[in-house]
Amino acid sequence: MEEFVVLVTPEDEVLGLMEKQQAHINGLLHRAFSVFLFNSKGEMLLQKRASGKYHSPNQWTNAVCSHPREGETYLEGANRRLKEELGIEADLSEKFNFIYKADVGKGLWEHELDYVFIGNHEDEFQLNKDEVEEVRYISMADLDTEIMNSPENFTEWFKIILEEYKHHF
């Protein structure tokens, strides 16, 4: 099934729809969301992207990042992808939004108006192996060290969003 993203202006006015991969080839601004989940120790959940992903396979990133569908709110999209990718539900709260552009290799760009949500999760996961290889929790200090020592192990957008997250908290 073809997936479409919602193209927008920097003010989040809808311009239309475009097939997802074509939008990434063209580097056009589109709607996105990112979810950061934490456990009771304050550790952040990371997911390792599945090896079959068309870009950034086998790289670590935040709990969930994707695109709302046409007619779907950012929060509805975030909750849908939590269920589809991790097999969970979580109480999410919107924290901020910003625009970024990242070269993700293979001639593809993520140019997104990204709404960032946070939540907590302590229970088991039911991973969709087409999307996620594995998950793990990590302290912020250890995450910073890993990114500094091995930045190639993390998605380009996660490194950008993580820095933006730190500015807000």
N, C-alpha and C positions, 0 to 999 in steps of 0.2 A: 504494500500500500504506500502510495506517495505521501510524504509528509510535507506540509506547507508551514511557513513561518509568516508572521504578521509584520509587514514592513511599516515603519513609523518614522515620523519626524523626531528631532530631539525633544520636542514637547509632548511626545507620545500620541500624536494625531495619526490615525491609520491612513496609510497610503495604498494599501492593497496586500495581496498575498503573493508569495513566490515559493516554488519548490525549495525545500530546505538546502539541498546541496548546491543548487544554483545560487541561492542567496549567499552561501559561504564562498563560492567561487568569485562572485561579484563583490563581496565585502560590503553588502548593503545593510544599513541599520535596521534591526528587527528586535522584537520583544523577546525577552528571556527572563529566567528566574534562576536563582541559586539558593540552595538550602544548606545551612550549617546546622548540624545536630551535635549535641553535647551529652555526655553522661553526667552522673552526679559528682564525679571527681573533676569536672570542668574540662575533660579531654574531648577533643574534636573527633568526630567520625570521618574517616576517609574511605572512599571507595576506589578500587582499582578497576579501571575501565576494561571491558572485555576485549580479548585479543581480536575479535572480529569486527570491532568498530572501524568505520571508514576513515576516521582521523583520531589521532591521539590514543591508539590502543595501548593497553598495558601500562598506562600512566595513572598515577594517583591524583585524585581530585576531591572536592568536597562531596558531601553526602549525595546530593542530587543537583544537577544543573540541566536545564532543558528550555523548552519554548511553550508558552501557552498557545492553544489552538484558537482559531477564529471563534469569537463569541465566548471565550473562556477567560475568567479573570486570572491574574498572576497567581493568586492564592489557590484557586481551583486547579490550575496547572501544576503547581508545586505539590499539592496533595495527591493528584493523580499519579505523578511520577514517583512519589514516595512509595505508593502502592505497587506500581508497575515494576519498578527497579529493585526495591528493597523488601517489598511485601509487608510494609508497616503503615501505621497511621501515627501522626504526631500533632500536637497542638503547636501550630506555627504562628509567629508574629513577624510582621514586616518591620524591618529596621531602617533601610535606606534604599535608594536607587541611584544609579550612575551610568554613564556611558563609557564604554571602552572599546578598543579595537586591538585584536591580537592575531598575529600570523601563527596559524596552527600547523603549518607545513603542507606539502603536497599541493601548493597553489590555493590553499583555503584560508579564509579569514573568519574570525568571529568578530562581528561589529554589532554590539548589543546594547540596548537599553535594558539593564539588568536590575531586577528587583530582588533584594537579598532578604531572606527570611531566616529566622533562627528558631530552634526548638530543642526539646530534650527527648532522649530515647534510651531505655535501659534493657528492653526485652530482646528476644530473638529476632532474627531476620529470615526472610524467605527470598533469597537472592534469585533474580532473573539472570541466569548465566549468559543469556544473549547480550546483556547490558553490563553486568558486574562480575568480575572474577572473584573478588574477595573484599571484605571490609575489615577495618581495624580502628581502634581509638588511639589517639596520640596526644600527649601534652603539647601545649603551645610552644614551650621551650624546645622540646625534642623535634617538633615540626620545623621550627626555624632552623635548627641545626641540619636536619636532613635536606631542606631546600637549599641551604647554603652549600652543603657538601656535594649534593647530587641533584641540581636543578632539572636535569633532563628526565628525572623520574616523575615529574609533576607536570600537569597540563599548564599550558601558557596562561589560560584564563584564570585558573585557580590562583596562581602566583599574583596576578593583578588584583583579583577580588579579595584575596587574603590581606594584601597591603591596604586596600580601601577599608576593609573591615576593621583593621587595627586603628585607622584614623577615627573611626566612629565609637570605639570602645576602649 
